[in-house]
Amino acid sequence: MDELAAFNRSRWNALAKARIQYSRPQLDMDEKGAWEYLNTHLGISHEPMPEIAGKDVFCLASGGGQQTAVFGILGATVTVLDLSDTQLERDEEAAAHHGYALTAVHGDMRDLSQFADNSFDIVFHAYSINFVPNAAMVIKQVGRIVRPGGIYRLTFSNPFWTMEETDWTEAGYPLRQPYITGQLLQETDTEWTFEDDHGTPQKVEGPHEFMHTFSAIFNGLIAANFRITGFREWPEGDGHATPGTWEHLLSVLPPFMSVTAVSIK
């Protein structure tokens, strides 16, 4: 484990132990709720996810007991890889609660060599690729382990998302970072502020994040023999909201991008 992995592992363990929203396992979900969650939160709005039962699903750097629970409840054979031990504990908690089998692997998304070629029907990659500097390296390995015709669902940060709502000026929201793929994002505040599941304010130092340009993501997918079938920008904000508020900023620039791609190898 190199210095970056060790640092991000420690940060995600701390965030998970503080009960950030991404580390609260889905324990109250049933099959109907899993389908709703899948198509509302995980799918591309105009392209519902396919039948899940019996599929081999790999949740890549997607620990926390949320996405794995959705796929497990719907009858998939689920494998999850994550850098954070605590995040994987949440996945195991959800699997034990709902009674589905789960393979939990502690590891770095930059090294998928332990997985055989053509192992998975679906690779679900939650927002995590921005925690490593080389997106193409990861995407190339996904192209190897997904089966022909398999689906890769990837979420990444809008590379122009380099501001905060408090950055508002009468001229708009300024861009503050160089548009360079692999660039370490220099945050004005390295601590993540959130409320835990009891509503208690928490402030925890976050992991290192890196910019990935649109060309890095899309050319990486093309080079790995993926055909892009869907793209989504989210969440939407409110253009009538007061400038300098979170809802107004979202209406100017959605922070998350999600791509659905099919392997054509």
Backbone hydrogen bonds, N-H to C=O, Kabsch-Sander energy under -0.5 kcal/mol:
donor,donor_aa,acceptor,acceptor_aa,energy
6,A,2,D,-2.5
7,F,3,E,-2.3
8,N,4,L,-2.8
9,R,5,A,-2.5
10,S,6,A,-2.0
11,R,7,F,-2.1
12,W,8,N,-2.5
13,N,9,R,-2.3
14,A,10,S,-1.8
15,L,11,R,-2.5
16,A,12,W,-2.6
17,K,13,N,-2.3
18,A,14,A,-1.4
19,R,16,A,-1.6
20,I,15,L,-1.8
23,S,20,I,-2.3
24,R,21,Q,-0.8
26,Q,65,G,-2.9
27,L,25,P,-1.3
34,A,30,D,-2.3
35,W,31,E,-2.1
36,E,32,K,-2.2
37,Y,33,G,-2.7
38,L,34,A,-2.7
39,N,35,W,-2.5
40,T,36,E,-2.3
41,H,37,Y,-2.8
42,L,37,Y,-1.1
42,L,38,L,-0.9
43,G,38,L,-1.5
44,I,47,E,-1.2
47,E,44,I,-2.6
54,G,75,G,-2.5
55,K,52,I,-2.4
57,V,55,K,-0.7
57,V,77,T,-2.6
58,F,122,I,-2.8
59,C,57,V,-0.6
59,C,79,T,-3.1
60,L,58,F,-0.9
60,L,124,F,-2.3
61,A,59,C,-0.5
61,A,81,L,-1.7
62,S,59,C,-0.7
62,S,81,L,-0.8
64,G,87,Q,-1.3
70,V,66,Q,-1.7
71,F,67,Q,-2.2
72,G,68,T,-2.6
73,I,69,A,-2.7
74,L,70,V,-1.4
75,G,72,G,-1.6
76,A,71,F,-2.3
77,T,55,K,-2.9
78,V,76,A,-0.7
78,V,101,A,-0.7
79,T,57,V,-2.5
80,V,103,T,-2.7
81,L,59,C,-2.1
82,D,105,V,-1.9
85,D,83,L,-0.5
88,L,84,S,-1.8
89,E,85,D,-1.8
90,R,86,T,-1.4
91,D,87,Q,-1.5
92,E,88,L,-2.4
93,E,89,E,-2.0
94,A,90,R,-2.2
95,A,91,D,-2.3
96,A,92,E,-2.3
97,H,93,E,-2.0
98,H,94,A,-2.4
99,G,95,A,-2.2
100,Y,95,A,-1.1
103,T,78,V,-2.2
104,A,102,L,-0.6
105,V,80,V,-3.1
105,V,103,T,-0.5
107,G,82,D,-1.9
107,G,105,V,-0.6
111,D,108,D,-2.1
115,F,112,L,-1.9
118,N,144,R,-2.3
119,S,116,A,-0.7
119,S,145,I,-2.0
120,F,145,I,-2.1
121,D,56,D,-2.3
122,I,56,D,-1.8
123,V,151,I,-2.9
124,F,58,F,-2.6
124,F,122,I,-0.6
125,H,123,V,-0.6
125,H,153,R,-3.4
126,A,60,L,-0.5
126,A,124,F,-0.6
128,S,126,A,-1.0
128,S,155,T,-0.7
129,I,126,A,-0.5
129,I,155,T,-0.6
131,F,128,S,-2.2
132,V,129,I,-1.3
135,A,133,P,-0.6
138,V,134,N,-1.0
139,I,135,A,-2.6
140,K,136,A,-2.5
141,Q,137,M,-1.2
142,V,138,V,-2.0
143,G,139,I,-2.3
144,R,140,K,-0.9
145,I,141,Q,-1.9
146,V,142,V,-2.0
147,R,120,F,-3.0
149,G,263,S,-2.1
150,G,147,R,-2.8
151,I,121,D,-2.4
152,Y,261,A,-3.0
153,R,123,V,-2.8
154,L,152,Y,-0.6
154,L,259,V,-2.6
155,T,125,H,-1.7
156,F,257,M,-2.7
158,N,255,P,-3.1
161,W,158,N,-2.5
162,T,160,F,-1.7
167,D,164,E,-2.1
168,W,165,E,-1.3
169,T,172,G,-2.4
172,G,169,T,-1.6
180,I,178,P,-1.8
182,G,211,M,-3.7
183,Q,180,I,-1.8
185,L,209,E,-2.7
187,E,185,L,-1.0
192,W,204,V,-3.7
193,T,191,E,-0.5
194,F,202,Q,-2.2
196,D,200,T,-2.3
199,G,196,D,-2.2
202,Q,194,F,-3.6
204,V,192,W,-2.2
206,G,190,T,-2.7
210,F,130,N,-3.3
211,M,183,Q,-2.7
217,I,213,T,-1.9
218,F,214,F,-2.7
219,N,215,S,-2.1
220,G,216,A,-1.2
221,L,217,I,-2.1
222,I,218,F,-2.2
223,A,219,N,-2.5
224,A,220,G,-1.3
225,N,222,I,-1.6
226,F,221,L,-2.0
227,R,262,V,-3.0
228,I,226,F,-0.6
229,T,260,T,-2.8
230,G,260,T,-1.5
232,R,258,S,-2.4
234,W,256,F,-2.4
238,D,247,E,-1.7
239,G,237,G,-0.5
241,A,238,D,-1.9
245,T,242,T,-1.4
249,L,245,T,-2.4
250,L,246,W,-2.4
251,S,247,E,-1.3
252,V,248,H,-1.1
252,V,249,L,-0.7
253,L,249,L,-2.4
256,F,234,W,-2.3
257,M,156,F,-2.8
258,S,232,R,-2.7
259,V,154,L,-3.1
260,T,230,G,-2.3
261,A,152,Y,-2.3
262,V,227,R,-2.6
263,S,150,G,-2.6
264,I,225,N,-2.9
